[in-house]
Amino acid sequence: MQSDYMHWAKTRAPVAFPLGSSEVAHFRMDRWEIDPAQLDLDGASYYRYAPLREAIAAKEGVPPECVVMADGTSMANMLAMAALIEPGDIVLAESPAYEPMVATAAHLGAEVRSFTRRAPAFAIDPDALQGPCKLIALTSLHNPTGNLADEVTLRAIGAFAERWNAHVLVDEVYLDAAATPQRSAATLGPRFVVTSSLTKVYGLSGLRCGWILAEPVLAERICGSTNCSASPRRIRPSGSPASLWPGSTRWRRAPLPCLPATGRWPTPSSPAVTMSS
Ligand SMILES: Cc1ncc(COP(=O)(O)O)c(C=O)c1O
């Protein structure tokens, strides 16, 4: 598997003013309130670090059972697609596209068909989608144009997916940079699978803190696949009080199954989450 674009981006000669960069200035560790020397990196490898998962669930407006951790959005996209498509399935991908998403679908053996986002707005026209398909893959904010897919559009795409028994994968790694805050597409129903991370809007690319939001049964399946692709870890200040890291003691003592079966899908009227950066 190769992404020609990423290969170019990682091997091109450095320039003084890299206008192609897509993330905010890196957040330096000396700005943390925690002393990095006190971080405990050698915890046991459980499926999910409960406090992080709960924090992401609260931020995104979904139950914790819907959250699966991944090493960045890149891995999140790979894990989500691996769970959703099989060789020969048709994936509808936006054009222009973030090329690694297309490369991932192709790598998994999908037949990728593109639908065009037309200039000048580059908004998605749901009528441009043509079935059948197993997955519709898009970014919001759109890479490369920054177009926000509004909820009316997303719901129309969701209805299209429903008709074809398909899923909608929305890469929301830039969503928190939207001029008008918008809740995650994951809150719109079980057809939607969302990926994101702390890379772009928070300047924490080195942390590789990414996640997938999916309905609980699918999330469980994706979570199981992380045994073959990643080792979910926990980082916590050594000796920090349990009140700072709720659930961490319980988590350490008793490895939990991937998901407690308490998931409840949020209703469409769930309040939007206020984004902060
Ligand atoms: C749309 C999109 N998704 C994912 C990524 C990669 O994000 P991460 O560093 O979280 O893997 C990028 C990086 O350019 C991106 O533009």
Ligand as a Chemical Component Dictionary entry (heavy atoms), coordinates in Angstrom:
data_LIG
# 
_chem_comp.id                   LIG 
_chem_comp.type                 NON-POLYMER 
_chem_comp.pdbx_formal_charge   0 
_chem_comp.three_letter_code    LIG 
# 
loop_
_chem_comp_atom.comp_id 
_chem_comp_atom.atom_id 
_chem_comp_atom.alt_atom_id 
_chem_comp_atom.type_symbol 
_chem_comp_atom.charge 
_chem_comp_atom.model_Cartn_x 
_chem_comp_atom.model_Cartn_y 
_chem_comp_atom.model_Cartn_z 
_chem_comp_atom.pdbx_ordinal 
LIG C1 C1 C 0 -8.366 14.764 6.196  1  
LIG C2 C2 C 0 -7.188 14.251 6.985  2  
LIG N1 N1 N 0 -7.336 13.151 7.743  3  
LIG C3 C3 C 0 -6.317 12.654 8.454  4  
LIG C4 C4 C 0 -5.076 13.258 8.448  5  
LIG C5 C5 C 0 -3.986 12.670 9.295  6  
LIG O1 O1 O 0 -4.291 12.944 10.644 7  
LIG P1 P1 P 0 -3.547 12.219 11.851 8  
LIG O2 O2 O 0 -2.270 12.950 12.102 9  
LIG O3 O3 O 0 -4.495 12.341 12.998 10 
LIG O4 O4 O 0 -3.318 10.793 11.461 11 
LIG C6 C6 C 0 -4.857 14.393 7.668  12 
LIG C7 C7 C 0 -3.535 15.020 7.590  13 
LIG O5 O5 O 0 -3.229 15.795 6.718  14 
LIG C8 C8 C 0 -5.950 14.908 6.933  15 
LIG O6 O6 O 0 -5.811 16.015 6.185  16 
# 
loop_
_chem_comp_bond.comp_id 
_chem_comp_bond.atom_id_1 
_chem_comp_bond.atom_id_2 
_chem_comp_bond.value_order 
_chem_comp_bond.pdbx_ordinal 
LIG C1 C2 SING 1  
LIG C2 N1 SING 2  
LIG C2 C8 DOUB 3  
LIG N1 C3 DOUB 4  
LIG C3 C4 SING 5  
LIG C4 C5 SING 6  
LIG C4 C6 DOUB 7  
LIG C5 O1 SING 8  
LIG O1 P1 SING 9  
LIG P1 O2 DOUB 10 
LIG P1 O3 SING 11 
LIG P1 O4 SING 12 
LIG C6 C7 SING 13 
LIG C6 C8 SING 14 
LIG C7 O5 DOUB 15 
LIG C8 O6 SING 16 
# 
